[in-house]
Amino acid sequence: MTASSSFGPGRPYRLAPALLLCLAVSGCAVGPDYQRPHINTPQAFKQAEGWKAAEPSDVLTRGPWWQLYGDATLNDLQRRLEDSNQTLAQAMAQYRQARATVIGARAAFFPTLDATASKTRSGQGGSSSTVRLPDGSTVSTGGGGGISKSYNLTMRSSWELDLWGKLRRQLESDKESLWASAADFAATRLSLQSELAQDYLQLRVIDAQRRLLDATVAAYARTLRLTENQYQAGIVTKADVTQARTQLKSTQAQAIDLEYQREQLENAIAVLIGLPPAQFDLAEVDFVPQLPPVPNLVPSQLLERRPDVASAERQVMSANAQVGVARAAWFPSLTLSASGGYRSSSWSNWLTLPNRFWSIGPQFSLPIFDGGQIFSQVRQAEASYDQTVANYRQVVLDSFREVEDYLVQLRVLEQESGVQQEAVDAARESVRLLENQYKAGTVDYSAVVTVQTAALNNERTSLSILGNRLIASVQLIAALGGGWDSAEMKTLSPD
């Protein structure tokens, strides 16, 4: 049963001219078309001078950027993060919500159709009496009244024509919100990937420090045994033995302290890949990933590579479309509606031709006076647009600052690493010379302890600088957008 089957012949065609006129008017859309807000973009990064740009064959311009570190374990951890991280799962769920919103906005372009069936029983009061019905129920009725029943089967259709582009602007806004959500998902993923890479690299540097301390403890233990033997032979004093033991125990304490730091990083990695810390262990390896080359982008490319910048601009585009939605409320709306069905007081002859009914016709609605509500909504939409523009510009400025910060950090750390290596070499040479002089009896043991402690501290400082350089390289890659590109948002299209 459809409503159209009950309409009189030729009646729909009388509405055709008006419908064609409405469709022609609906070609326009109220509200401003989007234009990217002006951004003062520099020609180059201030700190890029002196930064070693990689050859194209040396870096990954897109995709799994962590492969630049050449570590199979890190590659596997990143894969597990993609599969099991719960924060990433939340971001994907938020994206799916935005995608469903777009589907709902598209549905507004189509007519709605619904069907209802009902039975109604009613009575009119007078002097009260009780009547028992055939189905066993009782009804109180008036003396002059009676019981009436009504059976209804109705189908209704309604279609709002998008005369002023209100629905199109809403769909445009929801689409841009969807792209913003896709970029937010990418930004969350990049942040988690960066956090995992930093934790992993820090852990590997701690492993290197543990190997250094373990080797140093073993050397100090041999020295202590030698000193104790010399003391037994009357060659050295008791003070030399106590100094050797103090040096050994303090170094052992430093090695124990690293155990706590390593466990913390291991637990953090476990949570990032979606595992309880008790179910995750990361075996020690005897190498530290090398510092990779990082691509040197120009500032204009940064706007296409950072997902947070893309998200901020999509929010501007969505807010711009909402201005059109708000302004469209000033104009009349046109809704075409139709209904038809059967209505009868008897079940037996309910669906018969004499009991049919139908109605069809357009409905215009024009706001006359609303106390300034539409004006308020338009001003709210315009203010929201200005807010998103300011947020977009701030995100861009922050992105430029982050890149500049990490560029200068890497440059300074590179210089510091070179000077620190010279200090390590000099400390090693001092240890060699003082140990030979001690064996020859020309210096006391306290001089040896001093240079050995200085050598160990310089070795650890050198490893710390390497760790800082690795962390800064990850942060710079993330600040440059990682392997992400704005074209990747199209892979999440709802089409």
C-alpha positions as CSV (number, residue, x, y, z in Angstrom):
1,M,0.0,0.0,0.0
2,T,1.5,3.3,-1.0
3,A,0.2,6.9,-0.8
4,S,0.7,7.5,-4.5
5,S,-1.7,4.8,-5.4
6,S,-4.6,6.8,-4.0
7,F,-3.9,10.1,-5.7
8,G,-6.2,11.4,-8.3
9,P,-4.9,11.1,-11.9
10,G,-2.9,14.0,-13.2
11,R,-2.6,15.7,-9.8
12,P,1.1,15.3,-9.3
13,Y,1.8,16.9,-12.7
14,R,0.1,20.1,-11.6
15,L,2.9,20.5,-9.1
16,A,5.6,20.1,-11.7
17,P,6.2,23.8,-12.6
18,A,6.5,24.8,-9.0
19,L,8.8,21.9,-8.3
20,L,11.0,22.8,-11.2
21,L,11.2,26.4,-10.0
22,C,12.2,25.2,-6.5
23,L,14.9,23.0,-7.9
24,A,16.3,25.8,-9.9
25,V,16.4,28.1,-6.8
26,S,18.0,25.3,-4.8
27,G,21.1,25.6,-7.0
28,C,22.4,28.4,-4.8
29,A,23.8,28.1,-1.3
30,V,23.7,30.8,1.4
31,G,26.9,31.6,3.2
32,P,30.5,32.3,2.4
33,D,32.6,30.0,0.3
34,Y,35.8,28.8,2.1
35,Q,39.1,30.6,1.6
36,R,42.2,29.5,3.5
37,P,43.1,32.0,6.2
38,H,46.2,34.0,5.5
39,I,49.3,32.6,7.2
40,N,52.7,34.3,7.3
41,T,54.9,31.5,6.1
42,P,58.7,32.0,6.1
43,Q,60.7,30.9,3.2
44,A,63.0,28.6,5.3
45,F,63.5,27.5,8.9
46,K,65.9,29.8,10.8
47,Q,67.8,26.8,12.3
48,A,67.9,24.8,9.1
49,E,71.2,26.2,8.2
50,G,73.9,23.7,9.0
51,W,71.4,20.9,9.3
52,K,72.4,18.0,7.1
53,A,69.6,17.2,4.8
54,A,69.5,13.6,3.8
55,E,69.7,12.3,0.2
56,P,66.3,11.1,-1.2
57,S,67.5,7.5,-1.1
58,D,68.4,7.7,2.5
59,V,65.1,8.6,4.1
60,L,61.4,7.5,3.9
61,T,59.3,10.5,2.9
62,R,56.1,8.6,3.7
63,G,55.1,5.5,5.6
64,P,56.8,3.8,8.5
65,W,59.3,6.5,9.5
66,W,60.7,4.5,12.4
67,Q,62.4,2.2,10.0
68,L,65.0,4.9,9.6
69,Y,66.5,3.6,12.8
70,G,67.2,0.2,11.4
71,D,65.9,-1.8,14.4
72,A,63.7,-4.9,13.8
73,T,62.5,-4.9,17.4
74,L,61.3,-1.3,17.1
75,N,59.5,-2.1,13.8
76,D,57.7,-5.0,15.5
77,L,56.7,-2.9,18.5
78,Q,55.2,-0.3,16.2
79,R,53.2,-2.9,14.4
80,R,51.8,-4.2,17.7
81,L,51.0,-0.6,18.8
82,E,48.9,-0.2,15.6
83,D,47.0,-3.4,16.4
84,S,46.4,-3.2,20.1
85,N,46.8,0.3,21.5
86,Q,43.7,1.4,23.3
87,T,44.1,5.1,22.9
88,L,44.4,4.6,19.2
89,A,41.2,2.5,19.3
90,Q,39.4,5.4,21.0
91,A,40.5,7.8,18.2
92,M,39.3,5.3,15.6
93,A,35.9,5.1,17.3
94,Q,35.7,8.9,17.3
95,Y,36.4,8.9,13.6
96,R,33.7,6.3,13.0
97,Q,31.2,8.5,14.8
98,A,32.1,11.4,12.5
99,R,31.7,9.2,9.5
100,A,28.2,8.1,10.6
101,T,27.3,11.8,11.0
102,V,28.1,12.4,7.4
103,I,25.9,9.5,6.4
104,G,23.1,11.0,8.4
105,A,23.6,14.4,6.8
106,R,23.3,12.9,3.4
107,A,20.0,11.2,4.4
108,A,18.5,14.7,4.8
109,F,18.5,15.1,1.0
110,F,16.0,12.2,0.5
111,P,12.3,12.0,1.2
112,T,11.2,10.2,4.4
113,L,8.5,7.5,4.3
114,D,6.8,5.9,7.2
115,A,3.8,3.7,7.8
116,T,1.5,3.5,10.8
117,A,-1.3,1.2,11.7
118,S,-3.6,1.8,14.7
119,K,-6.9,0.8,16.4
120,T,-8.8,3.3,18.5
121,R,-11.8,2.7,20.8
122,S,-13.6,5.6,22.4
123,G,-16.8,6.4,24.3
124,Q,-18.9,9.4,25.1
125,G,-20.2,10.1,28.7
126,G,-23.8,10.4,29.9
127,S,-25.5,8.3,32.6
128,S,-23.0,5.7,33.4
129,S,-23.5,2.1,32.4
130,T,-21.1,-0.9,32.0
131,V,-20.9,-2.8,28.7
132,R,-19.0,-6.1,28.4
133,L,-17.4,-6.4,25.0
134,P,-17.0,-9.7,23.1
135,D,-13.3,-9.8,23.9
136,G,-14.1,-9.9,27.6
137,S,-13.2,-6.3,28.4
138,T,-15.7,-3.8,30.0
139,V,-16.2,-0.2,29.2
140,S,-18.2,2.4,31.1
141,T,-20.4,4.5,28.8
142,G,-22.9,7.3,29.1
143,G,-26.6,6.5,28.8
144,G,-26.9,8.6,25.6
145,G,-23.5,7.6,24.3
146,G,-21.9,4.6,22.8
147,I,-18.7,2.8,21.9
148,S,-16.9,3.7,18.7
149,K,-13.9,2.0,17.1
150,S,-11.6,3.3,14.4
151,Y,-9.0,1.4,12.3
152,N,-6.3,3.4,10.5
153,L,-3.6,2.4,8.0
154,T,-1.5,5.4,6.9
155,M,1.6,6.0,4.9
156,R,3.2,9.4,5.0
157,S,6.0,10.9,3.0
158,S,7.9,14.2,3.5
159,W,10.6,15.9,1.6
160,E,12.4,19.2,2.5
161,L,13.7,20.9,-0.6
162,D,17.2,22.5,-0.1
163,L,16.2,25.8,-1.6
164,W,19.0,27.9,0.0
165,G,21.7,25.3,0.4
166,K,21.1,24.7,4.2
167,L,21.3,21.0,3.8
168,R,24.3,21.2,1.5
169,R,26.1,23.5,3.9
170,Q,25.4,21.1,6.8
171,L,26.7,18.2,4.7
172,E,29.8,20.3,3.9
173,S,30.3,21.1,7.5
174,D,30.0,17.4,8.6
175,K,32.4,16.3,5.8
176,E,35.0,18.7,7.0
177,S,34.5,17.6,10.5
178,L,35.0,14.0,9.3
179,W,38.3,15.1,7.6
180,A,39.3,16.8,10.9
181,S,38.5,13.6,12.8
182,A,40.6,11.6,10.3
183,A,43.5,14.1,10.8
184,D,43.0,13.9,14.6
185,F,43.3,10.1,14.4
186,A,46.5,10.5,12.4
187,A,47.9,13.0,14.9
188,T,47.1,10.6,17.8
189,R,48.8,7.7,16.0
190,L,51.9,9.8,15.2
191,S,52.1,10.9,18.9
192,L,51.9,7.3,20.1
193,Q,54.4,6.2,17.6
194,S,56.7,8.9,18.6
195,E,56.3,8.1,22.3
196,L,57.0,4.4,21.7
197,A,60.1,5.2,19.7
198,Q,61.4,7.6,22.4
199,D,60.8,5.0,25.2
200,Y,62.5,2.3,23.2
201,L,65.6,4.4,22.3
202,Q,65.9,5.6,25.9
203,L,65.8,1.9,27.0
204,R,68.5,1.0,24.5
205,V,70.8,3.8,25.8
206,I,70.2,2.6,29.4
207,D,71.2,-0.9,28.2
208,A,74.4,0.6,26.8
209,Q,75.1,2.4,30.2
210,R,74.5,-0.9,32.0
211,R,77.0,-2.6,29.8
212,L,79.5,0.2,30.5
213,L,78.8,0.0,34.3
214,D,79.0,-3.8,34.3
215,A,82.4,-3.7,32.6
216,T,83.6,-1.0,34.9
217,V,82.4,-2.9,38.0
218,A,84.3,-6.0,36.8
219,A,87.4,-3.9,36.3
220,Y,87.1,-2.2,39.7
221,A,86.6,-5.7,41.3
222,R,89.9,-6.8,39.8
223,T,91.6,-3.7,41.0
224,L,90.2,-4.2,44.5
225,R,91.5,-7.8,44.7
226,L,94.9,-6.5,43.4
227,T,95.0,-3.8,46.0
228,E,94.0,-6.2,48.8
229,N,96.9,-8.5,47.7
230,Q,99.3,-5.6,47.7
231,Y,98.1,-4.6,51.2
232,Q,98.7,-8.1,52.5
233,A,102.2,-7.9,51.1
234,G,102.7,-4.5,52.7
235,I,103.1,-2.6,49.5
236,V,100.1,-0.3,49.9
237,T,98.3,1.2,52.8
238,K,94.8,0.3,54.1
239,A,93.6,3.6,52.7
240,D,94.1,2.3,49.1
241,V,92.0,-0.7,49.9
242,T,89.1,1.4,51.3
243,Q,89.3,3.7,48.3
244,A,89.1,0.8,45.9
245,R,86.2,-0.7,47.8
246,T,84.3,2.7,47.9
247,Q,84.8,3.1,44.1
248,L,83.5,-0.4,43.4
249,K,80.4,-0.1,45.6
250,S,79.4,3.3,44.3
251,T,79.6,2.1,40.7
252,Q,77.5,-1.0,41.6
253,A,74.9,1.4,43.1
254,Q,74.8,3.3,39.8
255,A,74.2,0.1,37.9
256,I,71.3,-0.9,40.3
257,D,69.7,2.5,39.8
258,L,69.6,1.9,36.0
259,E,67.5,-1.2,36.7
260,Y,64.6,0.9,38.0
261,Q,64.8,3.3,35.0
262,R,64.8,0.4,32.6
263,E,61.8,-1.3,34.2
264,Q,59.8,2.0,34.0
265,L,60.5,2.3,30.3
266,E,59.7,-1.4,29.7
267,N,56.4,-1.0,31.5
268,A,55.5,2.1,29.4
269,I,56.2,0.2,26.2
270,A,54.0,-2.7,27.4
271,V,51.0,-0.4,27.9
272,L,51.6,1.3,24.5
273,I,51.3,-2.1,22.8
274,G,48.3,-3.1,24.8
275,L,49.8,-5.5,27.3
276,P,50.0,-5.7,31.1
277,P,53.6,-5.0,32.2
278,A,53.7,-8.5,33.8
279,Q,53.3,-10.1,30.4
280,F,56.0,-8.2,28.6
281,D,59.8,-8.4,28.6
282,L,62.3,-6.8,26.3
283,A,65.6,-8.6,26.0
284,E,68.8,-6.6,26.1
285,V,70.8,-6.2,22.9
286,D,74.4,-5.1,22.5
287,F,73.9,-2.1,20.2
288,V,72.2,1.3,20.1
289,P,70.4,2.4,17.0
290,Q,72.3,4.9,15.0
291,L,71.1,8.5,14.5
292,P,69.3,8.6,11.2
293,P,69.3,11.4,8.6
294,V,66.2,13.6,8.7
295,P,64.6,15.3,5.7
296,N,64.9,19.0,5.6
297,L,61.5,20.4,4.6
298,V,60.6,24.0,3.8
299,P,57.9,25.6,6.0
300,S,55.2,25.5,3.3
301,Q,55.5,21.7,3.1
302,L,55.0,21.5,6.8
303,L,51.4,22.6,6.4
304,E,50.7,19.6,4.3
305,R,52.5,17.1,6.4
306,R,51.4,17.7,9.9
307,P,48.0,16.1,10.8
308,D,47.3,18.6,13.6
309,V,47.6,21.5,11.1
310,A,45.3,19.7,8.7
311,S,42.8,19.0,11.4
312,A,42.8,22.7,12.5
313,E,42.2,23.8,8.9
314,R,39.3,21.3,8.5
315,Q,37.7,22.7,11.6
316,V,37.9,26.2,10.0
317,M,36.2,24.8,6.9
318,S,33.5,23.2,9.0
319,A,32.8,26.4,10.9
320,N,32.7,28.3,7.7
321,A,29.9,26.0,6.4
322,Q,28.0,26.4,9.7
323,V,27.8,30.1,9.0
324,G,25.8,29.3,5.8
325,V,23.6,26.9,7.8
326,A,22.8,29.6,10.3
327,R,22.1,32.3,7.7
328,A,19.8,29.9,5.7
329,A,17.4,30.1,8.7
330,W,16.4,33.7,7.5
331,F,14.9,32.3,4.3
332,P,11.7,30.3,3.8
333,S,11.7,26.5,3.8
334,L,9.6,24.4,1.5
335,T,8.5,20.9,2.4
336,L,6.5,18.6,0.2
337,S,4.4,16.2,2.1
338,A,1.9,13.5,1.1
339,S,-0.1,10.9,3.0
340,G,-2.7,8.3,2.2
341,G,-4.3,5.2,3.5
342,Y,-7.5,3.6,4.8
343,R,-9.7,4.5,7.7
344,S,-12.7,2.5,8.9
345,S,-14.8,1.8,12.0
346,S,-15.0,-1.9,11.1
347,W,-12.3,-4.5,10.7
348,S,-14.2,-6.4,8.1
349,N,-14.4,-3.7,5.5
350,W,-11.3,-1.7,6.6
351,L,-9.2,-2.0,3.4
352,T,-11.9,-1.1,0.8
353,L,-12.0,1.6,-1.7
354,P,-14.7,3.8,0.0
355,N,-12.5,4.0,3.2
356,R,-9.4,5.4,1.5
357,F,-8.1,8.9,2.1
358,W,-5.1,10.9,0.8
359,S,-3.6,14.4,1.0
360,I,-0.7,16.1,-0.8
361,G,0.6,19.6,-0.8
362,P,3.6,21.9,-0.2
363,Q,4.2,23.8,3.0
364,F,6.1,27.0,3.1
365,S,7.6,28.2,6.4
366,L,9.0,31.7,6.8
367,P,10.2,33.2,10.1
368,I,8.4,36.5,10.9
369,F,9.5,37.2,14.5
370,D,11.7,35.1,16.8
371,G,13.0,37.7,19.2
372,G,16.4,37.7,17.7
373,Q,17.1,33.9,17.9
374,I,18.3,33.5,14.3
375,F,20.4,36.7,14.6
376,S,22.0,35.2,17.7
377,Q,22.7,31.9,16.0
378,V,24.3,33.6,13.0
379,R,26.5,35.6,15.3
380,Q,27.5,32.5,17.2
381,A,28.4,30.7,14.0
382,E,30.5,33.7,12.9
383,A,32.3,33.9,16.2
384,S,32.9,30.2,16.1
385,Y,34.5,30.6,12.7
386,D,36.8,33.4,14.0
387,Q,37.8,31.1,16.9
388,T,38.8,28.3,14.6
389,V,40.8,30.7,12.4
390,A,42.7,31.9,15.4
391,N,43.2,28.3,16.5
392,Y,44.5,27.3,13.1
393,R,47.0,30.1,13.0
394,Q,48.2,29.3,16.5
395,V,48.7,25.6,15.6
396,V,50.7,26.6,12.5
397,L,52.9,29.0,14.6
398,D,53.4,26.2,17.2
399,S,54.4,23.8,14.5
400,F,57.0,26.2,13.2
401,R,58.4,26.7,16.7
402,E,58.6,23.0,17.4
403,V,60.6,22.3,14.2
404,E,62.9,25.3,15.0
405,D,63.4,24.0,18.6
406,Y,64.3,20.5,17.5
407,L,66.6,21.7,14.7
408,V,68.6,23.8,17.0
409,Q,68.6,21.1,19.7
410,L,70.0,18.6,17.2
411,R,72.6,21.1,16.0
412,V,73.8,22.0,19.5
413,L,73.8,18.3,20.6
414,E,75.9,17.4,17.6
415,Q,78.5,20.0,18.5
416,E,78.3,18.9,22.2
417,S,78.8,15.3,21.2
418,G,82.0,16.1,19.3
419,V,83.4,18.0,22.2
420,Q,82.3,15.3,24.7
421,Q,84.0,12.6,22.6
422,E,87.3,14.6,22.9
423,A,86.8,14.6,26.7
424,V,86.2,10.9,26.7
425,D,89.4,10.3,24.7
426,A,91.4,12.5,27.0
427,A,90.0,10.8,30.1
428,R,90.9,7.4,28.8
429,E,94.4,8.6,28.1
430,S,94.6,10.0,31.7
431,V,93.6,6.6,33.1
432,R,96.2,4.8,31.1
433,L,99.0,7.2,32.2
434,L,98.0,7.3,35.9
435,E,97.6,3.5,36.1
436,N,101.1,3.1,34.7
437,Q,102.5,5.6,37.2
438,Y,100.7,3.9,40.1
439,K,102.2,0.6,39.1
440,A,105.6,2.3,39.0
441,G,105.0,3.7,42.5
442,T,105.2,7.3,41.5
443,V,101.6,8.3,42.4
444,D,99.3,7.2,45.1
445,Y,96.0,5.3,44.5
446,S,93.8,8.4,45.1
447,A,95.1,9.9,41.9
448,V,94.0,6.8,40.0
449,V,90.6,6.8,41.6
450,T,90.1,10.4,40.6
451,V,90.9,9.9,36.9
452,Q,88.9,6.6,36.7
453,T,85.8,8.3,38.2
454,A,86.2,11.2,35.7
455,A,86.6,8.7,32.8
456,L,83.4,6.8,33.8
457,N,81.4,10.1,34.2
458,N,82.5,11.2,30.7
459,E,81.6,7.9,29.2
460,R,78.1,8.1,30.7
461,T,77.7,11.7,29.7
462,S,78.6,10.7,26.1
463,L,75.9,8.0,26.1
464,S,73.4,10.5,27.6
465,I,74.1,12.9,24.8
466,L,73.6,10.1,22.2
467,G,70.3,9.4,23.9
468,N,69.3,13.0,23.8
469,R,70.2,13.2,20.1
470,L,68.1,10.1,19.3
471,I,65.1,11.5,21.2
472,A,65.4,14.9,19.5
473,S,65.6,13.2,16.1
474,V,62.3,11.3,16.9
475,Q,60.7,14.6,18.0
476,L,61.9,16.4,14.9
477,I,60.5,13.7,12.6
478,A,57.2,13.9,14.5
479,A,57.2,17.7,14.3
480,L,57.7,17.3,10.5
481,G,54.6,15.1,10.3
482,G,56.4,11.7,10.4
483,G,55.5,9.7,7.3
484,W,52.0,11.3,7.1
485,D,50.7,13.3,4.2
486,S,47.4,15.2,3.8
487,A,46.5,13.0,0.8
488,E,46.2,10.0,3.2
489,M,42.9,11.5,4.6
490,K,41.2,10.5,1.4
491,T,41.8,6.8,2.3
492,L,39.3,7.3,5.1
493,S,36.6,8.7,2.9
494,P,33.0,7.6,3.6
495,D,32.3,7.3,-0.2
